[in-house]
């Protein structure tokens, strides 16, 4: 099978991620569970959950995948979708990120790497339709938070849907406000078309050298809203805080598991001499943090996003400024009047 055939097959199965390793059958993640394409467990999962493919097609797929002979075939299949500089970077020994479109199949975000097994790749399917806040069951307080400038952070483990949440936020702003929205992504995932707002999307490594380099430039590009795909390092965090302080709405993601941990992560990036100043800066710039995870209901095979919500109330700002992050959880727990909830409270509110 060609790469396009495999991806089309995976999308039909409802896969979110497709894993490739040279000389082996691909694996696919369907509703949070990882399956090997050629195993009977995938066949039964498809019949029971998705039911789009006949047994004959599955058997043909297994036959072709078990006879994939060459470790080079994976790179030969991926190379046409890679920019020359990305391909050269990979040949130099680096793992690379990029996005590409397969006609009549969809858009994918790719990470290509080398391992003890040879060349590997993980492709994430990016759905064409950008979901609304209502469709992802986003906390109802979010639209109110975006009426003011400041820093808003979406956190959670890898694969928890942070990119989808941020895309839904941008979609909401694009439909309801007249602003200049600039995104800094690595790579570009959801593609936004101009509606009420002007949306400029820039890809790190292709349109700019780094997040920090792009952030310095973006302040001279008349932005109202700035999306920073990930707060990766000290310089990026410093510039994001500065942008939030100077009257912009800054949206960003972070790999942490709670709002309190996000505050600690941002502060701990700085050296001890700067921490007090950064806590003050963060307490003034932050407007909110949501931490999310995916949860499967007992009576459903579908995964649902569940959110912890922290709103930067005066009490929360005081705790950040004083370095009392251990008390943030209690403040969230008692902050329902402001739209706040802990992850445990969000779980308890789910239908059984």
Buried (B, 14 or more C-beta within 10 A) or exposed (E): BEBEEBBBBBBBBBBBBBBBBBBBBBBBBBBEBEBBBBEEEBBEBBBEBBEEBEEEBBEEBBEBBEEBEEBEBBBEBBEEBBBEEBBEBBEEEEEBBBBBEBEEBBBBBBBBEEEEEBBBBBBBBBBEEBBEBEEBBBBEBBBEBBEEBBBBBBBBEEBBBBBBBBBBBBBBBBEEBEBBBBBBBBBBBBBBEEBEBBBBBBBBBBBBEBBBBBBBBBBEEEBBBBBBBBBBEBBBBBBBBBBBBEEBBBBBBBBBBBBBBBBBBBBEBBEEEBBBEBBBBBBBBBBBBBBBBBBEEEEEBEBBBBBBBBBBBEBBBEBBBEEEBEBBBEBBEEBEEBBBBBBEBBEEEEEE
